[in-house]
Amino acid sequence: MPNIDDWKIAKKSIGEGGEKKLTRKKKKQKKMEYRMGEDVMDRLKKVREREEGIAWKEREFQEKHQKLENKAKELIRTEMQINRKIREFKDSGGDKYETKMSEIKEKEEELALKEKEILTKSLEPGREQRDMLAKEKEIDKKTLELNGGWGEVDRKEMELEKQRAELEEGEKKVLAREDKVKKEIEKLEEKRKELLAREKEGKISKGDEIKKETEELEKREKELLEKEDRIKKKTEELEKREKELLEKEDRIKKKTEELEKREKELLARENEIKKKAELEKKGGEDRIKAGIEELKKKGKELLGKEDEIKEEAMELEKREKKLIGEEKEEKKVEKKTEKVKPIPEKRVEKGEIQCAYCRGRRRDPIKRKLSCRVCRGKGVIKIEAPVKKCPKCKGAGRARDKLPCLKCRGRGVVGV
């Protein structure tokens, strides 16, 4: 890569006399080398930017991976804590809870089966048959089945109300136990205060009896605190059960509303069937004519839609052709702008001079894919007689329009 100072020197052409001054040819060479260096620098910058982007993405990926690992560790800890709590609860009389939960699950399964039966009965649609009387009989049967389903829903609601009442009684018992525990704690605190007061007065000597009493009091306090914790856990479980029961009630209500809607739909279907039967008795010719007219209208609509689809297809084909033409033009432009790798310069030997038109690069400077029109791709011109610098182009080999000089024919030298 060339140095910037060389470019400055080529620009200013420093030197005393005519000995150290740079010629026009050398200046142009310096300019071309500097431009080539800029291209290389731009490419290096792009490569570095890509490397930085890749490093940044790797850091982001590592951070996300660490976050996921931390979340996984937290989940494992929570699972361990939950398992410990379950074991503690089982140790402190958790069998009753499991039995009650199993009973509740069995009731839920029974309710789900009954709901499925009701849904299957309600979803069975009345098939249109020739005999309208048979349809009416089927609808009557379905209505009777639905009425039976309503009784089962009422029973479910009664069972849920009973369960709620049992839970309320359990809560009351738990609250009473909590009150008792609080009273016992208050009594123990009063006793402790009395003992401290006696110790201060000097009535009681600090001995083994006081220590034993204090140890017993501490043990009782610990036991009471453990009981309080157990009671709190049980109350929380009861609250959760209440929430679940309320959610079940809401689900049952929604399903009952859906059943009511389906009953209404069935009644509407019954009325429609009756109306159809009456129309058939009066005469089915009017219905047939109306159906034929509707079919004709639909056919016309379909024909109009087909025309619209054809027009859209034509427009799409036109757009595709335009896009294909644009792509071809872009490809042509890309081919024109493609950079051709330069052929390495040939060394100048005795009896030869470097081609001034292509500067020894063998390629035509205007049509870069073709070989140089002066030296014919050799990069060098042979010299047999004494030569002089071309007075018109001054050795550059090119005019202002970049074509070969007319006097020296692009060689930069006269007398060859």
Helices and strands as residue ranges (DSSP letters): H 4-12, H 24-91, H 95-123, H 132-201, H 208-282, H 285-337, E 352-354, E 380-382, E 388-389, E 413-414
